[in-house]
């Protein structure tokens, strides 16, 4: 913050909301009581599957059966889950790993701590909902017949309750209903019936209309 001039720091302090702070400064601004977009918690959730899983369980939202194992607790995984299942760990790149047998499990157990284990479900459809300022701005994927406005309203209320104001939510549709699979960084653009919508253009229109 010392790199900013006194005038620039005064502008930051007087701003009603600060747009697109860097991950380095967002926590400082949050601690100072400043509203930001994205919020500090949105940054944290985007980067950590561990935080996501704890949040999903705490809020009791529709979600695949998931447990978090530390150290020796990993020895009891096979007592709680049947092969195959999904495994996630700190720093794991791209998608969760599908664990199909004991050899796979030993390998991931040695590589990651804690280890997040999640049941593997057969989804009829998977789609990603884009949320800007806690409002659904678009849907990526084929919209199934089961999908309805109630799912959107539930997620909008959930995200607003924990101040996650910039996120993409991936959901899966099963025969038993929908499940929230993960939260991720929002895309730069997405398709709509009116054509391609850019994230920054959408945010600009919200600001100009007074809805931001």
C-alpha positions, -999 to 999 in steps of 0.1 A, spaced: 0 0 0 30 23 5 34 24 -33 2 45 -35 3 82 -30 -16 98 -1 -42 111 -27 -46 76 -41 -50 60 -7 -76 87 2 -96 77 -30 -95 41 -19 -108 49 15 -136 71 2 -148 47 -25 -181 31 -20 -169 -1 -36 -135 -11 -51 -136 -32 -83 -112 -60 -90 -86 -56 -62 -57 -80 -65 -57 -111 -42 -28 -94 -23 -48 -64 -13 -84 -77 -11 -79 -89 25 -64 -56 35 -93 -37 20 -118 -62 36 -101 -57 70 -105 -19 65 -142 -23 61 -143 -16 23 -167 -34 0 -149 -50 -30 -158 -69 -61 -149 -98 -61 -152 -101 -23 -123 -115 -2 -143 -146 4 -150 -151 -33 -113 -151 -39 -107 -177 -11 -135 -200 -23 -123 -199 -59 -88 -211 -48 -96 -237 -22 -117 -269 -26 -112 -275 11 -130 -242 20 -157 -251 -5 -164 -285 10 -165 -272 46 -189 -245 34 -212 -269 16 -214 -292 46 -220 -263 70 -248 -249 49 -262 -284 42 -267 -276 5 -275 -304 -20 -241 -319 -26 -224 -352 -34 -215 -371 -2 -181 -358 7 -157 -362 36 -123 -347 45 -95 -369 59 -63 -359 76 -33 -381 84 -43 -415 98 -80 -408 92 -73 -418 56 -71 -454 67 -109 -454 72 -118 -441 37 -127 -476 24 -150 -481 53 -170 -450 43 -168 -451 4 -171 -478 -23 -149 -477 -53 -148 -458 -76 -149 -424 -59 -134 -389 -65 -103 -377 -47 -91 -341 -43 -61 -326 -25 -42 -294 -20 -26 -282 -52 -43 -308 -74 -45 -295 -109 -75 -296 -131 -102 -321 -123 -105 -344 -93 -89 -378 -96 -111 -409 -100 -99 -436 -76 -108 -471 -88 -89 -494 -64 -66 -497 -34 -35 -490 -53 -49 -457 -66 -60 -448 -31 -26 -455 -15 -10 -433 -41 -32 -403 -36 -31 -408 2 7 -404 1 6 -374 -22 -21 -353 -5 -30 -342 30 -58 -335 37 -76 -357 12 -111 -349 1 -131 -379 -9 -164 -376 -28 -189 -401 -41 -189 -406 -78 -223 -399 -93 -237 -405 -128 -251 -371 -138 -277 -369 -166 -265 -333 -172 -238 -310 -158 -240 -273 -163 -223 -242 -150 -242 -211 -137 -225 -177 -138 -232 -154 -109 -223 -117 -109 -231 -96 -78 -249 -127 -65 -273 -128 -94 -274 -154 -121 -261 -138 -153 -260 -169 -176 -260 -207 -179 -233 -227 -197 -244 -261 -209 -276 -278 -220 -305 -269 -198 -324 -301 -189 -361 -303 -183 -356 -308 -145 -338 -274 -143 -360 -246 -129 -359 -212 -114 -360 -226 -78 -324 -238 -83 -312 -204 -93 -330 -187 -64 -316 -211 -40 -280 -205 -52 -285 -167 -53 -297 -167 -17 -268 -190 -6 -241 -169 -23 -255 -136 -10 -256 -151 26 -219 -156 26 -209 -127 3 -196 -147 -26 -204 -121 -53 -184 -133 -83 -184 -171 -90 -194 -199 -114 -213 -228 -98 -212 -262 -114 -243 -283 -108 -251 -319 -118 -286 -333 -124 -293 -368 -112 -325 -388 -110 -327 -379 -73 -324 -342 -79 -296 -316 -84 -263 -314 -67 -238 -285 -63 -205 -300 -74 -180 -271 -72 -175 -233 -73 -149 -219 -97 -136 -187 -113 -163 -172 -136 -156 -173 -173 -147 -143 -194 -177 -147 -216 -207 -170 -220 -235 -176 -246 -270 -163 -242 -301 -164 -265 -290 -129 -276 -254 -139 -284 -221 -139 -266 -220 -119 -233 -187 -106 -219 -182 -105 -181 -168 -70 -180 -195 -57 -204 -222 -72 -182 -207 -56 -151 -205 -22 -169 -242 -24 -178 -251 -32 -142 -231 -2 -130 -247 21 -156 -282 9 -147 -276 14 -109 -280 -23 -101 -244 -29 -90 
